[in-house]
Amino acid sequence: MRKFTLAAAAALVVAGFSINAASAETTLRDCRTAAEQVKTALDGKEQSGNYDDAVKHRNMGRDFCTHGMYAPGVSQYQEALRLIGASNG
């Protein structure tokens, strides 16, 4: 299932999601920072209406970052933060 999710997400990126020029500078460090922000934001928010969706985006972010696709990974982490109602700095 995880492989399908990553493949589907990657297909979306290839099919038309544009990545701006600044994202070319996104690094593993950015992924780690975003992952920590999401972890902190999700702690204790299990009752939130968007919790499950935020977790899905967190997982997609982790998968992208694990495969060296840092910009889409950080984007997924940012969406998780948005869904949970947290600021991403």
Biopython code that builds the backbone (N, CA, C, O; Angstrom):
import numpy as np
from Bio.PDB.StructureBuilder import StructureBuilder

atoms = [
    (1, "MET", "N", (0.820, -1.188, 0.000)),
    (1, "MET", "CA", (0.000, 0.000, 0.000)),
    (1, "MET", "C", (0.863, 1.251, 0.000)),
    (1, "MET", "O", (0.557, 2.211, -0.707)),
    (2, "ARG", "N", (1.942, 1.257, 0.786)),
    (2, "ARG", "CA", (2.805, 2.430, 0.834)),
    (2, "ARG", "C", (3.448, 2.678, -0.520)),
    (2, "ARG", "O", (3.576, 3.826, -0.944)),
    (3, "LYS", "N", (3.859, 1.599, -1.210)),
    (3, "LYS", "CA", (4.471, 1.770, -2.521)),
    (3, "LYS", "C", (3.479, 2.391, -3.492)),
    (3, "LYS", "O", (3.851, 3.232, -4.309)),
    (4, "PHE", "N", (2.221, 1.983, -3.407)),
    (4, "PHE", "CA", (1.206, 2.556, -4.273)),
    (4, "PHE", "C", (1.020, 4.035, -3.961)),
    (4, "PHE", "O", (0.911, 4.848, -4.879)),
    (5, "THR", "N", (0.983, 4.396, -2.689)),
    (5, "THR", "CA", (0.804, 5.790, -2.303)),
    (5, "THR", "C", (1.939, 6.642, -2.839)),
    (5, "THR", "O", (1.696, 7.712, -3.396)),
    (6, "LEU", "N", (3.167, 6.190, -2.684)),
    (6, "LEU", "CA", (4.315, 6.933, -3.185)),
    (6, "LEU", "C", (4.263, 7.031, -4.700)),
    (6, "LEU", "O", (4.528, 8.092, -5.267)),
    (7, "ALA", "N", (3.926, 5.937, -5.354)),
    (7, "ALA", "CA", (3.848, 5.944, -6.812)),
    (7, "ALA", "C", (2.755, 6.902, -7.291)),
    (7, "ALA", "O", (2.954, 7.646, -8.251)),
    (8, "ALA", "N", (1.610, 6.880, -6.625)),
    (8, "ALA", "CA", (0.521, 7.786, -7.007)),
    (8, "ALA", "C", (0.917, 9.233, -6.779)),
    (8, "ALA", "O", (0.645, 10.094, -7.615)),
    (9, "ALA", "N", (1.552, 9.502, -5.665)),
    (9, "ALA", "CA", (1.976, 10.869, -5.368)),
    (9, "ALA", "C", (3.047, 11.326, -6.365)),
    (9, "ALA", "O", (3.018, 12.465, -6.830)),
    (10, "ALA", "N", (3.976, 10.449, -6.686)),
    (10, "ALA", "CA", (5.013, 10.792, -7.653)),
    (10, "ALA", "C", (4.404, 11.053, -9.023)),
    (10, "ALA", "O", (4.838, 11.955, -9.739)),
    (11, "ALA", "N", (3.406, 10.270, -9.385)),
    (11, "ALA", "CA", (2.728, 10.476, -10.662)),
    (11, "ALA", "C", (2.057, 11.843, -10.702)),
    (11, "ALA", "O", (2.063, 12.504, -11.741)),
    (12, "LEU", "N", (1.486, 12.270, -9.597)),
    (12, "LEU", "CA", (0.878, 13.596, -9.544)),
    (12, "LEU", "C", (1.919, 14.686, -9.763)),
    (12, "LEU", "O", (1.670, 15.669, -10.460)),
    (13, "VAL", "N", (3.074, 14.499, -9.163)),
    (13, "VAL", "CA", (4.141, 15.487, -9.332)),
    (13, "VAL", "C", (4.559, 15.545, -10.794)),
    (13, "VAL", "O", (4.685, 16.626, -11.369)),
    (14, "VAL", "N", (4.773, 14.385, -11.388)),
    (14, "VAL", "CA", (5.193, 14.323, -12.785)),
    (14, "VAL", "C", (4.090, 14.818, -13.706)),
    (14, "VAL", "O", (4.373, 15.455, -14.721)),
    (15, "ALA", "N", (2.838, 14.535, -13.367)),
    (15, "ALA", "CA", (1.719, 14.862, -14.245)),
    (15, "ALA", "C", (1.378, 16.337, -14.284)),
    (15, "ALA", "O", (0.683, 16.774, -15.201)),
    (16, "GLY", "N", (1.834, 17.111, -13.334)),
    (16, "GLY", "CA", (1.457, 18.502, -13.462)),
    (16, "GLY", "C", (1.715, 19.401, -12.277)),
    (16, "GLY", "O", (1.546, 20.615, -12.394)),
    (17, "PHE", "N", (2.110, 18.873, -11.163)),
    (17, "PHE", "CA", (2.419, 19.743, -10.045)),
    (17, "PHE", "C", (3.705, 20.471, -10.396)),
    (17, "PHE", "O", (4.714, 19.841, -10.714)),
    (18, "SER", "N", (3.670, 21.792, -10.339)),
    (18, "SER", "CA", (4.891, 22.531, -10.637)),
    (18, "SER", "C", (5.636, 22.814, -9.347)),
    (18, "SER", "O", (5.036, 23.090, -8.308)),
    (19, "ILE", "N", (6.936, 22.742, -9.432)),
    (19, "ILE", "CA", (7.784, 23.019, -8.289)),
    (19, "ILE", "C", (8.532, 24.309, -8.602)),
    (19, "ILE", "O", (9.226, 24.395, -9.615)),
    (20, "ASN", "N", (8.394, 25.312, -7.734)),
    (20, "ASN", "CA", (9.015, 26.604, -8.021)),
    (20, "ASN", "C", (10.527, 26.530, -7.908)),
    (20, "ASN", "O", (11.070, 25.539, -7.420)),
    (21, "ALA", "N", (11.203, 27.571, -8.356)),
    (21, "ALA", "CA", (12.657, 27.581, -8.409)),
    (21, "ALA", "C", (13.276, 27.452, -7.025)),
    (21, "ALA", "O", (14.313, 26.808, -6.871)),
    (22, "ALA", "N", (12.658, 28.051, -6.024)),
    (22, "ALA", "CA", (13.217, 27.987, -4.674)),
    (22, "ALA", "C", (13.244, 26.554, -4.151)),
    (22, "ALA", "O", (14.096, 26.205, -3.333)),
    (23, "SER", "N", (12.325, 25.734, -4.615)),
    (23, "SER", "CA", (12.273, 24.366, -4.119)),
    (23, "SER", "C", (13.469, 23.546, -4.582)),
    (23, "SER", "O", (13.756, 22.498, -4.004)),
    (24, "ALA", "N", (14.167, 24.002, -5.605)),
    (24, "ALA", "CA", (15.358, 23.295, -6.063)),
    (24, "ALA", "C", (16.425, 23.292, -4.981)),
    (24, "ALA", "O", (17.341, 22.471, -5.010)),
    (25, "GLU", "N", (16.308, 24.203, -4.031)),
    (25, "GLU", "CA", (17.273, 24.303, -2.952)),
    (25, "GLU", "C", (16.811, 23.557, -1.697)),
    (25, "GLU", "O", (17.492, 23.600, -0.673)),
    (26, "THR", "N", (15.688, 22.888, -1.760)),
    (26, "THR", "CA", (15.173, 22.151, -0.616)),
    (26, "THR", "C", (16.091, 20.964, -0.342)),
    (26, "THR", "O", (16.516, 20.265, -1.261)),
    (27, "THR", "N", (16.388, 20.751, 0.939)),
    (27, "THR", "CA", (17.365, 19.734, 1.311)),
    (27, "THR", "C", (16.766, 18.738, 2.304)),
    (27, "THR", "O", (15.637, 18.893, 2.770)),
    (28, "LEU", "N", (17.546, 17.730, 2.606)),
    (28, "LEU", "CA", (17.165, 16.755, 3.616)),
    (28, "LEU", "C", (16.950, 17.450, 4.958)),
    (28, "LEU", "O", (16.059, 17.069, 5.717)),
    (29, "ARG", "N", (17.741, 18.445, 5.249)),
    (29, "ARG", "CA", (17.574, 19.198, 6.504)),
    (29, "ARG", "C", (16.180, 19.836, 6.561)),
    (29, "ARG", "O", (15.541, 19.840, 7.613)),
    (30, "ASP", "N", (15.711, 20.376, 5.428)),
    (30, "ASP", "CA", (14.370, 20.956, 5.376)),
    (30, "ASP", "C", (13.312, 19.893, 5.665)),
    (30, "ASP", "O", (12.327, 20.155, 6.356)),
    (31, "CYS", "N", (13.525, 18.700, 5.131)),
    (31, "CYS", "CA", (12.596, 17.594, 5.398)),
    (31, "CYS", "C", (12.574, 17.254, 6.883)),
    (31, "CYS", "O", (11.511, 17.069, 7.475)),
    (32, "ARG", "N", (13.743, 17.176, 7.466)),
    (32, "ARG", "CA", (13.821, 16.829, 8.894)),
    (32, "ARG", "C", (13.152, 17.892, 9.757)),
    (32, "ARG", "O", (12.445, 17.563, 10.709)),
    (33, "THR", "N", (13.369, 19.156, 9.434)),
    (33, "THR", "CA", (12.754, 20.249, 10.180)),
    (33, "THR", "C", (11.238, 20.198, 10.050)),
    (33, "THR", "O", (10.519, 20.325, 11.041)),
    (34, "ALA", "N", (10.756, 20.010, 8.825)),
    (34, "ALA", "CA", (9.313, 19.945, 8.596)),
    (34, "ALA", "C", (8.705, 18.732, 9.295)),
    (34, "ALA", "O", (7.613, 18.822, 9.855)),
    (35, "ALA", "N", (9.405, 17.602, 9.265)),
    (35, "ALA", "CA", (8.906, 16.392, 9.925)),
    (35, "ALA", "C", (8.759, 16.616, 11.423)),
    (35, "ALA", "O", (7.779, 16.178, 12.024)),
    (36, "GLU", "N", (9.717, 17.290, 12.022)),
    (36, "GLU", "CA", (9.656, 17.567, 13.460)),
    (36, "GLU", "C", (8.504, 18.525, 13.777)),
    (36, "GLU", "O", (7.819, 18.364, 14.787)),
    (37, "GLN", "N", (8.293, 19.517, 12.914)),
    (37, "GLN", "CA", (7.175, 20.448, 13.113)),
    (37, "GLN", "C", (5.839, 19.705, 13.074)),
    (37, "GLN", "O", (4.955, 19.954, 13.893)),
    (38, "VAL", "N", (5.708, 18.796, 12.118)),
    (38, "VAL", "CA", (4.465, 18.034, 11.989)),
    (38, "VAL", "C", (4.292, 17.115, 13.194)),
    (38, "VAL", "O", (3.192, 17.007, 13.736)),
    (39, "LYS", "N", (5.356, 16.460, 13.613)),
    (39, "LYS", "CA", (5.272, 15.572, 14.773)),
    (39, "LYS", "C", (4.781, 16.346, 15.995)),
    (39, "LYS", "O", (3.885, 15.892, 16.707)),
    (40, "THR", "N", (5.364, 17.496, 16.227)),
    (40, "THR", "CA", (4.971, 18.326, 17.366)),
    (40, "THR", "C", (3.516, 18.776, 17.230)),
    (40, "THR", "O", (2.763, 18.756, 18.203)),
    (41, "ALA", "N", (3.128, 19.176, 16.031)),
    (41, "ALA", "CA", (1.761, 19.654, 15.808)),
    (41, "ALA", "C", (0.731, 18.545, 15.986)),
    (41, "ALA", "O", (-0.372, 18.796, 16.472)),
    (42, "LEU", "N", (1.081, 17.324, 15.600)),
    (42, "LEU", "CA", (0.134, 16.213, 15.694)),
    (42, "LEU", "C", (0.004, 15.657, 17.112)),
    (42, "LEU", "O", (-1.027, 15.082, 17.460)),
    (43, "ASP", "N", (1.037, 15.825, 17.924)),
    (43, "ASP", "CA", (0.989, 15.305, 19.291)),
    (43, "ASP", "C", (-0.213, 15.877, 20.038)),
    (43, "ASP", "O", (-0.356, 17.092, 20.174)),
    (44, "GLY", "N", (-1.060, 14.994, 20.512)),
    (44, "GLY", "CA", (-2.227, 15.387, 21.290)),
    (44, "GLY", "C", (-3.404, 15.894, 20.480)),
    (44, "GLY", "O", (-4.384, 16.368, 21.055)),
    (45, "LYS", "N", (-3.332, 15.805, 19.162)),
    (45, "LYS", "CA", (-4.415, 16.315, 18.318)),
    (45, "LYS", "C", (-5.252, 15.196, 17.692)),
    (45, "LYS", "O", (-5.904, 15.411, 16.670)),
    (46, "GLU", "N", (-5.239, 14.009, 18.293)),
    (46, "GLU", "CA", (-5.921, 12.855, 17.718)),
    (46, "GLU", "C", (-7.416, 13.090, 17.512)),
    (46, "GLU", "O", (-8.031, 12.447, 16.661)),
    (47, "GLN", "N", (-7.997, 13.993, 18.272)),
    (47, "GLN", "CA", (-9.442, 14.251, 18.169)),
    (47, "GLN", "C", (-9.773, 15.273, 17.094)),
    (47, "GLN", "O", (-10.948, 15.521, 16.821)),
    (48, "SER", "N", (-8.768, 15.866, 16.483)),
    (48, "SER", "CA", (-8.999, 16.858, 15.428)),
    (48, "SER", "C", (-9.706, 16.210, 14.246)),
    (48, "SER", "O", (-9.424, 15.065, 13.893)),
    (49, "GLY", "N", (-10.614, 16.943, 13.645)),
    (49, "GLY", "CA", (-11.358, 16.428, 12.496)),
    (49, "GLY", "C", (-10.480, 16.105, 11.302)),
    (49, "GLY", "O", (-10.840, 15.254, 10.489)),
    (50, "ASN", "N", (-9.338, 16.765, 11.179)),
    (50, "ASN", "CA", (-8.446, 16.555, 10.038)),
    (50, "ASN", "C", (-7.230, 15.697, 10.383)),
    (50, "ASN", "O", (-6.301, 15.584, 9.583)),
    (51, "TYR", "N", (-7.236, 15.103, 11.554)),
    (51, "TYR", "CA", (-6.064, 14.363, 12.024)),
    (51, "TYR", "C", (-5.651, 13.263, 11.038)),
    (51, "TYR", "O", (-4.480, 13.169, 10.672)),
    (52, "ASP", "N", (-6.599, 12.440, 10.613)),
    (52, "ASP", "CA", (-6.266, 11.320, 9.722)),
    (52, "ASP", "C", (-5.695, 11.808, 8.394)),
    (52, "ASP", "O", (-4.744, 11.225, 7.873)),
    (53, "ASP", "N", (-6.278, 12.885, 7.843)),
    (53, "ASP", "CA", (-5.749, 13.438, 6.595)),
    (53, "ASP", "C", (-4.356, 14.016, 6.797)),
    (53, "ASP", "O", (-3.483, 13.860, 5.944)),
    (54, "ALA", "N", (-4.150, 14.681, 7.927)),
    (54, "ALA", "CA", (-2.830, 15.236, 8.224)),
    (54, "ALA", "C", (-1.791, 14.120, 8.332)),
    (54, "ALA", "O", (-0.665, 14.270, 7.858)),
    (55, "VAL", "N", (-2.164, 13.013, 8.949)),
    (55, "VAL", "CA", (-1.250, 11.874, 9.068)),
    (55, "VAL", "C", (-0.927, 11.313, 7.682)),
    (55, "VAL", "O", (0.217, 10.944, 7.420)),
    (56, "LYS", "N", (-1.906, 11.245, 6.807)),
    (56, "LYS", "CA", (-1.652, 10.761, 5.438)),
    (56, "LYS", "C", (-0.637, 11.652, 4.730)),
    (56, "LYS", "O", (0.278, 11.156, 4.073)),
    (57, "HIS", "N", (-0.799, 12.974, 4.865)),
    (57, "HIS", "CA", (0.147, 13.897, 4.235)),
    (57, "HIS", "C", (1.520, 13.804, 4.887)),
    (57, "HIS", "O", (2.538, 13.910, 4.203)),
    (58, "ARG", "N", (1.561, 13.607, 6.213)),
    (58, "ARG", "CA", (2.838, 13.413, 6.889)),
    (58, "ARG", "C", (3.543, 12.187, 6.320)),
    (58, "ARG", "O", (4.741, 12.224, 6.040)),
    (59, "ASN", "N", (2.796, 11.109, 6.154)),
    (59, "ASN", "CA", (3.383, 9.865, 5.633)),
    (59, "ASN", "C", (3.880, 10.038, 4.199)),
    (59, "ASN", "O", (4.940, 9.525, 3.841)),
    (60, "MET", "N", (3.114, 10.760, 3.379)),
    (60, "MET", "CA", (3.554, 11.014, 2.007)),
    (60, "MET", "C", (4.808, 11.887, 2.012)),
    (60, "MET", "O", (5.720, 11.673, 1.214)),
    (61, "GLY", "N", (4.851, 12.875, 2.914)),
    (61, "GLY", "CA", (6.040, 13.706, 3.035)),
    (61, "GLY", "C", (7.256, 12.887, 3.405)),
    (61, "GLY", "O", (8.333, 13.063, 2.835)),
    (62, "ARG", "N", (7.082, 11.992, 4.359)),
    (62, "ARG", "CA", (8.171, 11.106, 4.781)),
    (62, "ARG", "C", (8.642, 10.244, 3.608)),
    (62, "ARG", "O", (9.843, 10.081, 3.393)),
    (63, "ASP", "N", (7.690, 9.696, 2.855)),
    (63, "ASP", "CA", (8.053, 8.837, 1.729)),
    (63, "ASP", "C", (8.821, 9.613, 0.658)),
    (63, "ASP", "O", (9.831, 9.131, 0.145)),
    (64, "PHE", "N", (8.345, 10.811, 0.321)),
    (64, "PHE", "CA", (9.060, 11.630, -0.665)),
    (64, "PHE", "C", (10.480, 11.918, -0.184)),
    (64, "PHE", "O", (11.448, 11.726, -0.919)),
    (65, "CYS", "N", (10.588, 12.383, 1.066)),
    (65, "CYS", "CA", (11.908, 12.742, 1.594)),
    (65, "CYS", "C", (12.839, 11.538, 1.644)),
    (65, "CYS", "O", (14.030, 11.657, 1.356)),
    (66, "THR", "N", (12.300, 10.386, 2.007)),
    (66, "THR", "CA", (13.098, 9.158, 2.061)),
    (66, "THR", "C", (13.669, 8.813, 0.689)),
    (66, "THR", "O", (14.752, 8.236, 0.591)),
    (67, "HIS", "N", (12.947, 9.163, -0.360)),
    (67, "HIS", "CA", (13.387, 8.844, -1.717)),
    (67, "HIS", "C", (14.094, 10.020, -2.388)),
    (67, "HIS", "O", (14.248, 10.039, -3.609)),
    (68, "GLY", "N", (14.522, 10.999, -1.593)),
    (68, "GLY", "CA", (15.317, 12.101, -2.125)),
    (68, "GLY", "C", (14.527, 13.182, -2.831)),
    (68, "GLY", "O", (15.113, 14.071, -3.448)),
    (69, "MET", "N", (13.211, 13.123, -2.752)),
    (69, "MET", "CA", (12.361, 14.140, -3.373)),
    (69, "MET", "C", (11.955, 15.140, -2.290)),
    (69, "MET", "O", (10.836, 15.107, -1.778)),
    (70, "TYR", "N", (12.896, 16.031, -1.956)),
    (70, "TYR", "CA", (12.742, 16.878, -0.787)),
    (70, "TYR", "C", (11.658, 17.945, -0.938)),
    (70, "TYR", "O", (10.879, 18.162, -0.010)),
    (71, "ALA", "N", (11.594, 18.608, -2.080)),
    (71, "ALA", "CA", (10.597, 19.670, -2.253)),
    (71, "ALA", "C", (9.168, 19.146, -2.139)),
    (71, "ALA", "O", (8.374, 19.723, -1.396)),
    (72, "PRO", "N", (8.810, 18.068, -2.849)),
    (72, "PRO", "CA", (7.449, 17.563, -2.669)),
    (72, "PRO", "C", (7.225, 17.015, -1.266)),
    (72, "PRO", "O", (6.105, 17.050, -0.755)),
    (73, "GLY", "N", (8.280, 16.512, -0.644)),
    (73, "GLY", "CA", (8.153, 16.028, 0.728)),
    (73, "GLY", "C", (7.803, 17.151, 1.684)),
    (73, "GLY", "O", (6.886, 17.023, 2.496)),
    (74, "VAL", "N", (8.534, 18.251, 1.588)),
    (74, "VAL", "CA", (8.263, 19.404, 2.447)),
    (74, "VAL", "C", (6.869, 19.956, 2.157)),
    (74, "VAL", "O", (6.165, 20.385, 3.072)),
    (75, "SER", "N", (6.475, 19.945, 0.898)),
    (75, "SER", "CA", (5.130, 20.404, 0.533)),
    (75, "SER", "C", (4.051, 19.562, 1.220)),
    (75, "SER", "O", (3.049, 20.097, 1.696)),
    (76, "GLN", "N", (4.258, 18.265, 1.269)),
    (76, "GLN", "CA", (3.295, 17.385, 1.943)),
    (76, "GLN", "C", (3.271, 17.654, 3.450)),
    (76, "GLN", "O", (2.207, 17.655, 4.069)),
    (77, "TYR", "N", (4.438, 17.878, 4.027)),
    (77, "TYR", "CA", (4.495, 18.217, 5.453)),
    (77, "TYR", "C", (3.757, 19.535, 5.708)),
    (77, "TYR", "O", (3.045, 19.664, 6.704)),
    (78, "GLN", "N", (3.924, 20.503, 4.822)),
    (78, "GLN", "CA", (3.235, 21.782, 4.982)),
    (78, "GLN", "C", (1.720, 21.605, 4.901)),
    (78, "GLN", "O", (0.974, 22.265, 5.624)),
    (79, "GLU", "N", (1.279, 20.726, 4.034)),
    (79, "GLU", "CA", (-0.161, 20.456, 3.943)),
    (79, "GLU", "C", (-0.657, 19.803, 5.223)),
    (79, "GLU", "O", (-1.753, 20.113, 5.689)),
    (80, "ALA", "N", (0.122, 18.915, 5.788)),
    (80, "ALA", "CA", (-0.255, 18.302, 7.068)),
    (80, "ALA", "C", (-0.397, 19.370, 8.147)),
    (80, "ALA", "O", (-1.344, 19.339, 8.932)),
    (81, "LEU", "N", (0.531, 20.304, 8.187)),
    (81, "LEU", "CA", (0.444, 21.391, 9.166)),
    (81, "LEU", "C", (-0.797, 22.246, 8.943)),
    (81, "LEU", "O", (-1.469, 22.647, 9.893)),
    (82, "ARG", "N", (-1.088, 22.519, 7.682)),
    (82, "ARG", "CA", (-2.281, 23.317, 7.358)),
    (82, "ARG", "C", (-3.542, 22.602, 7.840)),
    (82, "ARG", "O", (-4.427, 23.217, 8.434)),
    (83, "LEU", "N", (-3.610, 21.317, 7.582)),
    (83, "LEU", "CA", (-4.800, 20.556, 7.967)),
    (83, "LEU", "C", (-5.014, 20.505, 9.464)),
    (83, "LEU", "O", (-6.152, 20.518, 9.933)),
    (84, "ILE", "N", (-3.937, 20.447, 10.210)),
    (84, "ILE", "CA", (-4.045, 20.351, 11.663)),
    (84, "ILE", "C", (-4.197, 21.740, 12.286)),
    (84, "ILE", "O", (-4.445, 21.872, 13.485)),
    (85, "GLY", "N", (-4.046, 22.772, 11.453)),
    (85, "GLY", "CA", (-4.226, 24.139, 11.930)),
    (85, "GLY", "C", (-3.008, 24.704, 12.623)),
    (85, "GLY", "O", (-3.121, 25.577, 13.482)),
    (86, "ALA", "N", (-1.836, 24.203, 12.247)),
    (86, "ALA", "CA", (-0.580, 24.669, 12.860)),
    (86, "ALA", "C", (0.130, 25.603, 11.892)),
    (86, "ALA", "O", (-0.017, 25.491, 10.675)),
    (87, "SER", "N", (0.886, 26.506, 12.443)),
    (87, "SER", "CA", (1.702, 27.396, 11.632)),
    (87, "SER", "C", (2.982, 26.680, 11.250)),
    (87, "SER", "O", (3.530, 25.920, 12.048)),
    (88, "ASN", "N", (3.463, 26.912, 10.047)),
    (88, "ASN", "CA", (4.719, 26.281, 9.647)),
    (88, "ASN", "C", (5.846, 27.300, 9.547)),
    (88, "ASN", "O", (6.743, 27.171, 8.714)),
    (89, "GLY", "N", (5.790, 28.303, 10.397)),
    (89, "GLY", "CA", (6.909, 29.210, 10.520)),
    (89, "GLY", "C", (6.821, 30.349, 9.609)),
    (89, "GLY", "O", (7.705, 31.205, 9.602)),
]
sb = StructureBuilder()
sb.init_structure("model")
sb.init_model(0)
sb.init_chain("A")
sb.init_seg("    ")
for serial, (resi, resn, name, xyz) in enumerate(atoms, 1):
    if name == "N":
        sb.init_residue(resn, " ", resi, " ")
    sb.init_atom(name, np.array(xyz, "f"), 0.0, 1.0, " ", f" {name:<3s}", serial, name[0])
structure = sb.get_structure()
